[in-house]
Amino acid sequence: MKSFLYHLQINVSDASRSLPFYKDLFKFLGYKVIEQGDDYLGVGNGLTDFWIMETKKKYSKTNFHRKNTGINHLAFGVPDKKSVDTFYTNFLIKRGLTTLYNTPKAFPEYHKHYYSVFFEDPDRIKLEVVYRPGFKILMS
């Protein structure tokens, strides 16, 4: 059986801070808004949907940390190295966002031609935009 990631939900601490960030991010990466409200945003690209929702107050006592059990980071694949650099220049720099690990740069320890930029959302969830040759990117 083959499968694919249908959707992923990310809970955020402050919708007013995080939803604009994610709306801009997903728009830049080619996702379309499916549905949105004051405390949630749904986007999709025809293959995978993301739902960004404000954490219910009774569950917001602890903050996210990527070293805890659970998701470490989300990586978005792009078709070439130039797309990583374009994202860095036209999304991250324009918004004054800093990167992690002195990226963008190559990571030959991951794969011979692996090239990416790492950054964080407003809750410090680690995100990555990556080019790795050999993966076909589905574009519709």
Secondary structure as GFF3:
##gff-version 3
##sequence-region A 1 140
A	DSSP	beta_strand	7	12	.	.	.	ID=ss1
A	DSSP	alpha_helix	15	28	.	.	.	ID=ss2
A	DSSP	beta_strand	32	37	.	.	.	ID=ss3
A	DSSP	beta_strand	40	44	.	.	.	ID=ss4
A	DSSP	beta_strand	49	54	.	.	.	ID=ss5
A	DSSP	three_ten_helix	57	59	.	.	.	ID=ss6
A	DSSP	beta_strand	73	77	.	.	.	ID=ss7
A	DSSP	alpha_helix	81	87	.	.	.	ID=ss8
A	DSSP	pi_helix	88	92	.	.	.	ID=ss9
A	DSSP	three_ten_helix	93	95	.	.	.	ID=ss10
A	DSSP	beta_strand	100	106	.	.	.	ID=ss11
A	DSSP	beta_strand	115	120	.	.	.	ID=ss12
A	DSSP	beta_strand	126	131	.	.	.	ID=ss13
###
